[in-house]
Amino acid sequence: MNLADLTEDEQAILGAVSRFVEERVRGEILRLEQAGEYPQALVDEMKALGLFGLAVPEAFGGLGLRTTVFAAVMEVLARG
């Protein structure tokens, strides 16, 4: 997917996820893995960002993202 194909809202969502990964996940993940800790604080932040409702239709409280945008978000998260 080309970023030019995204709406402004979709670009904002992808940008927010990218910032979250860079600012919060990358610095913590190695420590959490080595300590064998569950990343509850990061999961709570992901909930607050709405990441668990990305593909859920808006009528049911989710963001209702297109499949291609959902996949792009998952790629960003996986890189983190």
C-alpha positions as CSV (number, residue, x, y, z in Angstrom):
1,M,0.0,0.0,0.0
2,N,1.2,3.5,-0.8
3,L,0.7,6.1,1.9
4,A,-0.8,8.4,-0.8
5,D,-3.7,5.9,-0.9
6,L,-4.6,6.6,2.7
7,T,-7.1,9.1,3.9
8,E,-5.9,11.8,6.3
9,D,-7.5,9.9,9.2
10,E,-5.8,6.7,8.2
11,Q,-2.5,8.4,7.9
12,A,-3.0,9.9,11.4
13,I,-3.8,6.5,12.9
14,L,-0.7,5.0,11.2
15,G,1.4,7.9,12.5
16,A,0.1,7.5,16.0
17,V,0.9,3.8,16.0
18,S,4.4,4.4,14.6
19,R,5.1,7.0,17.3
20,F,3.8,4.6,20.0
21,V,6.1,1.9,18.7
22,E,9.1,4.2,18.5
23,E,8.6,6.0,21.8
24,R,7.1,3.3,24.0
25,V,7.7,-0.2,22.7
26,R,11.2,-0.3,21.3
27,G,12.8,0.9,24.5
28,E,10.9,-1.6,26.7
29,I,10.4,-4.8,24.7
30,L,13.9,-6.3,25.2
31,R,13.8,-5.6,28.9
32,L,10.3,-7.2,29.2
33,E,11.3,-10.2,27.2
34,Q,14.5,-10.8,29.2
35,A,12.5,-10.4,32.5
36,G,9.7,-12.7,31.2
37,E,7.2,-9.9,32.1
38,Y,3.8,-9.4,30.5
39,P,3.7,-5.9,29.0
40,Q,0.6,-4.8,30.8
41,A,1.4,-1.1,30.7
42,L,1.9,-1.3,26.9
43,V,-1.3,-3.3,26.4
44,D,-3.2,-0.7,28.4
45,E,-1.7,2.0,26.2
46,M,-2.7,0.0,23.1
47,K,-6.2,-0.3,24.4
48,A,-6.3,3.5,25.0
49,L,-5.2,4.0,21.4
50,G,-8.1,1.8,20.2
51,L,-5.7,-0.8,18.6
52,F,-7.9,-3.7,19.7
53,G,-10.9,-2.3,17.8
54,L,-9.2,-1.5,14.5
55,A,-11.1,-3.9,12.3
56,V,-14.3,-3.8,14.4
57,P,-17.1,-1.9,12.6
58,E,-17.8,1.6,14.0
59,A,-21.4,0.5,14.7
60,F,-19.9,-1.8,17.4
61,G,-17.5,0.7,18.9
62,G,-14.4,0.0,16.8
63,L,-12.6,2.1,14.2
64,G,-13.8,0.0,11.2
65,L,-10.5,0.4,9.3
66,R,-10.1,-1.0,5.8
67,T,-8.3,-4.3,5.7
68,T,-5.3,-2.8,4.0
69,V,-4.9,-0.1,6.7
70,F,-5.3,-2.8,9.4
71,A,-2.5,-4.7,7.8
72,A,-0.3,-1.6,7.6
73,V,-0.9,-1.0,11.4
74,M,0.0,-4.7,12.1
75,E,3.2,-4.3,10.1
76,V,4.2,-1.3,12.2
77,L,3.4,-3.1,15.5
78,A,5.3,-6.2,14.3
79,R,8.4,-4.1,13.6
80,G,8.3,-2.9,17.2
